[in-house]
Amino acid sequence: MKERGRKRQVVGTVISNKSDKTVVVLVERLVKHRMYHKYVQRRAKFAAHDKDNACQIGDKVLITESRPLSKTKRWRVLEIVEKAV
């Protein structure tokens, strides 16, 4: 059996949990500018599946790629790394 590639995993902050079993996660990363060699912050928002509705706004979560679960959801929440205060 052929081994498949590893799924991407990223850590981000929950910014919305209004939908049922769905959270919006903001992922920030640093990218070096090609010309100026200065680090620039890039942001991306991902809709992730939260099967237990356990995530709250401000939680730091680990998400992983998955098959398409809906029109916009292609990620799943693996674990809550840090709860919001």
N, C-alpha and C positions, 0 to 999 in steps of 0.2 A: 504494500500500500504506500502511495506517495505521501510524503510529509508536506503539509501546507505551510505557508508563511505565517510568521507570528503576527498576531493582531496588535495594532497600535494601542498603547495605554497612555493616558494623560491625566494630570491632576488639575482640577479647576475648582472654582467657587460657584455654589448654587446662587443664581440671581432671581429665579422665579420657580415657584412650585404650585402655581394656580391650577394647572391641568391635572386630571386624574392619572396617576401612575406615570407622570412625566415631569421632569425638571429641566430647566435651562441652565447650562453650565458655561461660565465664562472662563476661557483658558487663555492665559497670558504667556508669551514667550519672548525671549530676547534674540534679535537677529542683527548680525553685524552689517552695517551699511557698506555696500561695495566700494563706493568712491571715498566716503569720509571716514571709514573705519571706526565708526561710532556705533554703539549698540542702541538699537531702536526697539521699542516695545510694540509687539504685534498682538492683537486680540482676536479671538474667534468665539462664537457662541454655538453650542451644540445642544440639541434636544436629546435627552437621554432617558431611557426607560428605568423607572424606579418602582419595581413590582410591589413593594410593601408600603409605599408612600411614607418612607422613613425620613427623607431629607427635608431639612428646613433651610430657609434663606440664610446665607452666610456660612453654611457648612462647606468644608473642603472635602471633595470627593474624588475617587479614582474611577475613571470611566474607561471602557474598552470598546473597540469597534465590534459591530455585530451585523447580522443580515438586516435588510430593511424591515423595520417593524411597523412603519406607517409612512406617510408622505415625507415627513421631515426627520423621523427618528431612525438613526443608524448607529446609535451608541447605547450601552447599558451601564448602569451604576454597579461597579464591583463591590466597593466598600466605602464607608464614610471614614475618611482619614482623621478629620478633626471636626468636632461639633462646634456650632456657633455659640458664643457666650450669651 
